[in-house]
Amino acid sequence: MNLNPNIEQAKKNHLAWWNRKGLVLSVKSPKRNAHPKDVVGVPTDVAARWTDIRLRCEGAEYDMAKTAYFADALPMLCTTFGPGSLAEMLGAKPVYEPSTVWYEPNIADPDACKPIRFDPRNNASLDLHMRFVDEAMRRSGGRYMVAMSDLIENLDTLASLRGSEPLLTDLIERPQWVHQRQEEILQAFFEVFELFYQKTKDDQGGSAFIFDIWGPGKTCKVQCDFSCMISAAMFREFVVPYLSRQCDWLDYSMHHLDGETALQHLDALLSIESLDAIEWTPMGAAGQSNVSHTGGHPQWYDLYRRIKSGGKSVQAVGVKLEEVVPLLEAVGPEGMYIMTNAPDEDAAQKLVEQVRQFR
């Protein structure tokens, strides 16, 4: 792990953070005098930019070569072709756009829907993902972590397979159908995750996942962005049971809480004993980033205190450099994971020295 010589201590700090005891500080900056090899042959086709394995590996290595990693920052290549790849492995067709990937639903008639099953045979999406993982692992040589695909799960995956608006109707008109499909999706998640885990786990049995998390076991970011469209009662009925079983099965889990419309579900999330941490992404009501409220804005201090008092660790993302120390002074360092960027190496090192008082 020569991209961050502090990697072994960083792993120890991540483990302490999962246990609600330690502080994780991820600081990245442009690398001084970096001269990485340029990425060549970038295709004009949008889909190829997402799925060209050579290009994706070279692009990630190019970015890492330009980056300096400080404190607990993890050099990481994420082997994902877009958010929610479990849906693609279950039959949804991906729609590639410059900045994201969507999926065309493949369940038009719920009454005629066959049980959702993950079939690893003749699964072009799985094959492509596995080739990506194999190439990334081959190239890494221990210099960086290889994170598995951003699978996503439960209602979010069912929304990709069925369509969000039809699924909202299904919750009311055919709730048992929704429950049965979620049982099937949960089983598919377990099967797919295991395939990725066996290929990407390190010599400690640890695994990395998107949002720069690592744990010495099966580690995953979980979510339900669909929750912004449903009531608290529906969340407890249709999300909590499956999310709880997913977190029970995982060794380390962190929930991605996306936007103010999802905050109504915080108490339900805190009630899931096996959920270890909650990440907060400030978003406006219209689904756009609320630029006036970054992850370190004082508006969120009480939210972080509430999460910590509920027995979960916190990941604060998009924190400005100057917000880090005031945030730690306000909420305390225990169980805090702060992600920030510095304009240069000197500023990054200065922050690391300032934060030593909280270790």
N, C-alpha and C positions, 0 to 999 in steps of 0.2 A: 504494500500500500504506500508507494513512495510519493504519491500526489499529496498526501497529508502525513507527515512523519509522526503526528500525534494520534494516529488512528487507534492504537490499542487503548490509550487513555480515553479517547472519544467513545469507544465501545463500552468501557466501564461506566462512563457518565451517562450513556444512553440507558444502560441497565438500571442504574440508580434512578433515572428519571421515570422509567416504567414503574418502578416501585414507589413512586410518589415522594422520593427523598432527594434526588439530585437535580442539578441544573444542567441543561444542554444549551450551549451557545453555538449557533452555526453562523459563521461570518465568512463571506466570500468577497473577493475584490479582483479587479483586473490584475493579471500577473505582470510584474515589472520585467521589461525587456523580453517579453514572450515572442517567439518566432515559430509558431506551429505551422506544420505543413498544411497548405491550402487544401480544401476539399475541391475535388475536380469532378467534372462530368455531372453537374446537377441537372436532373431532367426537368423539362418544362411541364410535363404531365403531373397534375396535383397528386393523383393516386400513387404514382411512382415515387414522389418525394416522401410519402408516408411509408411505403412498403419496400423500397429498395434497401436490402439489408446492408450491403456494402456502404451505401451512402449514409444510412442511419448510424452505423458504427463510426465511420470516419467523421461525420458531423459531431457526434457526441465527444469523440476524442479530441477533435479540434477545439470545441468549447472548453473541455477540461484543461487542455494545454494552455489556454489563455487565462485560466482562473487560478488564483491563489486561495488555498483553503486554510482557514485559521480556526483555532479552538476545536470544536467538535464537528466541523463541517465534513460531510461525507462525499468524496468523489464517487459518482454513481452514474451508470448507464442504464436507463429504463427501457426494457425490451417490450414496449407497447406500441401498437399501431394506432392507438386512439383510445379514449376513455370508454369503458364498457365492452371490452373485447369478448367477454363471456357470451354476450348476446349473439355476436357473429359466429362463435363456435356452436351456438344452438340454432343457427339457420337464418338470422337476420342479415340482410345485405348491407355492407358499409357504404356510406356516401361520404367521400373525402372532400373536404374543403381546406382552404389554405391554413386555417388556424384550429380546426377541430374535425371530428368525425361524428357523423350521425348514422342512424340505422333505419332501413326500411322495414317496417313491421312485416312479419310473416304469418300472423294469426288473424285472418280476416273474419272467420266465423268461429266464435268460441264454442258453439254447440258441436261443431265438427272437429274440434281440436283434439289431436291425439296427445297422449302424455308426452311431456317434454323430457327428452332423454339426451344425455351427452354420449355421442358415439365417436370414439377416437379413430375409428376406421374410416378411411376415405373422407377425412375432415380437412379440407384444404386450409381453412383458417388455423387449425391447430398445427398442421404441418409447417405453415409459414412462421408461426410464432416459435415453434421448437427450433427451426433453422436459425432464427434470429438469436435465440438464447445460446445455442451451440456456438455460433460465430462470436458472440460477445464474450462468452466464457473463454474461448480460445484466445481472443485478442487481449483480454484484460491482463493476463499474466500476473495477477495479484496487485496490479497498479490501482485498480478501482473496483468498486462493488458492481455487481450485475443484479439489477432489480427485475422481478418478474412483471408481467403485463398488468395493467390496471383493469382487473377483471370486472369489478362492480358486481352487484348482487341484488337479490330480493326484488322489491317493487321497481327499482330503477331498471333492472334487467327485464322484468315483465313488461314495463312500459316501452322498452325498445322492441320487444317482440310483438306487442299488441297495439301500440300507439297510446300516447298519453290520454287523449280525450276519450277514446273507447274504454280505456282502463278505468277512468273516473266513473263512467257509467256502470262498468262491471262491479265496482265496489258496492254499489247500491243494488243492482239488479241480480247479480249472481255472486254473492260474497263467498260461497263455498267453492265455486270454480276458482276464484282468486286464491283462496287458501291452498287448494290442491296444486295449482300451478307453482305456488311458492315452495311447497314441499319438494317439488321436482327440481326447481331451480336451485334450491339449497343443496340438494344432493349433487347436482351437476357442479356447483361451485367447489364442493369438497373434492370431487374427482379431478377437476382441472387444476385446482390449487396444488394438489399433491404432485401432479406431473411437473409443474413448474418448480416446486420446492425441491424435489429430488435432483433437479438439474442445477439449481442456483445456490443451494445451501453451502455455507462455508465450513471450514474445519471445526467450527464450534457448534455446528448445527444451526447457525444463524442465517437469517434471510433479510434482504432489503426490499423496500417497497417505495412506491411513489410517495411524495411528500418528505423524502429524505429520512425515512425512519428505518432503523435496524434493531433487531432483537435476536437473542440467542435461541431461536426457535422459529415456529411458524408465525410470521409477523405480517400484519395487513392493515391497510387503511380501509375502513368500511364506511358506508354512506347510505343516505336515502334522500337525494335531492327532490324526488317526487313529493316528499313530505310537505313542501311549501304549499301544495295544493289541497291538502287534506286536513281534517280537524284533529285535535288532540286525541279524541276518542278513537277515531279511525287509525291513528298512528299506533295507539296501544294495542288495537286489535290486529292490524295487518302488518305491522313492522316489528314491534318489540319481540314477539315470540320467535321469529326467525332470526332476527339480529342477535338475540340472546343465545340461541343455539350455535350460531356462527362464532360468536365470541367465546363460548364454552370450548369449542373445538380448536380455536386458535390459541397459541401461547401468548401473543401480544397483539392487542387490537386498539386502533385509534379511530374514532368517528369523525368524519369530515362534516362539520356543521356549517352549512352554506347559506348565509344571508339572514337578515333580520326576520323574514317570514318563517324561518325554521326554528326560531328561538322558543316558540310556544311548546316545543317538544323536549326542551332541556331536562325537565324533571323526569320524564319517561326514560331518557337516556341515562340519567344519573341512577335510576333504579336498576339498571342492568349491572349486576355485580361483577360479571366477568369482563366487562368493558374497561379497559385500562386508562384511556386518555381521550380527550376531545380537542380537536383542532377547530379554530374559529376563523372563518373567512368573512370579513365585513363586506356585505353587499347591500345596495339600495333596494327599495321595494320593486323597482322595475327590472331588477336582475343585473344591473350594471354596477361595477365597482364603485363604492362610495369613497371617492378620492379624499374627501375631507376627514375621513375616519380610518386611518391606517390601523394595522394590527396592534400598534403600541399606543394608540390614542387613549387619553384618560377616560373617555366614554366607556371603554371596555374593562376598566379595572374591576368594577363590581362583578362583571360577568366572570372574569378569571377567578376572583375570590370565591364566587358561588360554585364554580366547577371544582376547585380545589377542596372546598369544604364538603362537597358531595363525594369526596373520595377518589377523584380522578385527577390525572395529570393534565396539563394544558400545553398545546402547541400554539404559539402566537406567530402568525406569518405576516410578511409585508411590514415588519417593524422598521421604522426609520432609525438610522444610526443614533441620532440624538435622543431617541425615545427609550433606548434600551435600559440605561441606568435608572431613569425615573420610574420605569415600569417595574423593575426589580425592587426598588425602594418601596413602591406602593403595595405590591402583592407578595413579595418575598420570593426567594429563589427556588424553594423546594417544589419539585414537580413542575417546573417551568422549562419549556423548550422554546427558545427565541430564535427566529430566522431573520437575518438582516444582511445587507450588502454595504460594502464600503467603497468609496470612490477610488481608493488606492491602498497599497499595502501598508503604508505608514498609518493611515487612519484606522485600518483594521487592527493593526498591532496595538495602537493606542487604546482601542475599545477593549481588547483582550486584557490589557493591563488594568483598565478601570474596573472590569468585572471580577478580577481576582478577589476583591473584598467580599464577594458573595459566595465564593466557593467553600 
